Amino acid sequence: AEAFLFFQRALTAVAVGVWRAEKNALFLISNQEDTR
């Protein structure tokens, strides 16, 4: 059970990291388009 919880936490951390990275990338892209 502990291994499953650890695995689930790892997946959640990765998912959140990817989501934040994509959000930041879109934010930077929108900023570049605004300054153009």
The 8 nearest C-alpha neighbors of each residue, nearest first, counted from 0:
[[1, 3, 2, 4, 5, 6, 7, 8],
 [2, 0, 4, 3, 5, 6, 7, 8],
 [1, 3, 5, 0, 4, 6, 7, 8],
 [2, 4, 6, 0, 1, 5, 7, 8],
 [5, 3, 7, 1, 6, 2, 8, 0],
 [4, 6, 2, 8, 3, 7, 1, 9],
 [7, 5, 3, 9, 4, 8, 2, 10],
 [6, 8, 4, 10, 9, 5, 3, 11],
 [9, 7, 11, 5, 6, 10, 12, 4],
 [10, 8, 6, 12, 7, 11, 5, 13],
 [11, 9, 13, 7, 12, 8, 14, 6],
 [10, 12, 8, 14, 9, 13, 15, 7],
 [13, 11, 9, 15, 10, 14, 16, 8],
 [14, 12, 16, 10, 11, 15, 17, 9],
 [13, 15, 11, 17, 16, 12, 10, 18],
 [14, 16, 18, 12, 13, 17, 11, 19],
 [17, 15, 13, 19, 14, 18, 12, 20],
 [16, 18, 20, 14, 19, 15, 21, 13],
 [19, 17, 15, 21, 16, 20, 14, 22],
 [18, 20, 22, 16, 21, 17, 23, 15],
 [21, 19, 17, 23, 22, 18, 24, 16],
 [20, 22, 24, 18, 23, 19, 17, 25],
 [21, 23, 19, 25, 20, 24, 18, 26],
 [24, 22, 26, 20, 21, 25, 19, 27],
 [25, 23, 21, 27, 26, 22, 20, 28],
 [24, 26, 28, 22, 27, 23, 29, 21],
 [25, 27, 23, 29, 24, 28, 22, 30],
 [28, 26, 30, 24, 29, 25, 23, 31],
 [27, 29, 25, 31, 30, 26, 24, 32],
 [30, 28, 32, 26, 31, 27, 25, 33],
 [31, 29, 27, 33, 28, 32, 26, 34],
 [32, 30, 28, 34, 33, 29, 35, 27],
 [33, 31, 29, 35, 30, 34, 28, 27],
 [32, 34, 30, 31, 35, 29, 28, 27],
 [35, 33, 31, 32, 30, 29, 28, 27],
 [34, 32, 33, 31, 30, 29, 28, 27]]
